[in-house]
Amino acid sequence: MEGIYTPQSFEDVKELIVSSRVELNAILDDLPNCDGQTDCDNAKTHTENLTNYLVTMEHLYEAKINDLGITS
């Protein structure tokens, strides 16, 4: 059976997830510069949470693609 190709909308969502994660990682790299400030500590916590959320979304996306038998 020939594989079904990934719909463009799925690829767009994946690109958004990956790009967001890259941006959040960049924020995390910059946060140590404001060490000790409550606002920076909160921003770091929220950024870490969002990064973990995006990683989970990416893994779920890949699992669903595999479940559906969709190929790139």
Secondary structure in CASP SS format (residue, H / E / C, confidence):
PFRMAT SS
TARGET T0000
AUTHOR 0000-0000-0000
METHOD secondary structure of the structure
MODEL  1
M C 1.00
E C 1.00
G C 1.00
I E 1.00
Y E 1.00
T C 1.00
P C 1.00
Q H 1.00
S H 1.00
F H 1.00
E H 1.00
D H 1.00
V H 1.00
K H 1.00
E H 1.00
L H 1.00
I H 1.00
V H 1.00
S H 1.00
S H 1.00
R H 1.00
V H 1.00
E H 1.00
L H 1.00
N H 1.00
A H 1.00
I H 1.00
L H 1.00
D H 1.00
D H 1.00
L H 1.00
P H 1.00
N H 1.00
C H 1.00
D C 1.00
G C 1.00
Q C 1.00
T H 1.00
D H 1.00
C H 1.00
D H 1.00
N H 1.00
A H 1.00
K H 1.00
T H 1.00
H H 1.00
T H 1.00
E H 1.00
N H 1.00
L H 1.00
T H 1.00
N H 1.00
Y H 1.00
L H 1.00
V H 1.00
T H 1.00
M H 1.00
E H 1.00
H H 1.00
L H 1.00
Y H 1.00
E H 1.00
A H 1.00
K H 1.00
I H 1.00
N H 1.00
D H 1.00
L H 1.00
G C 1.00
I E 1.00
T E 1.00
S C 1.00
END
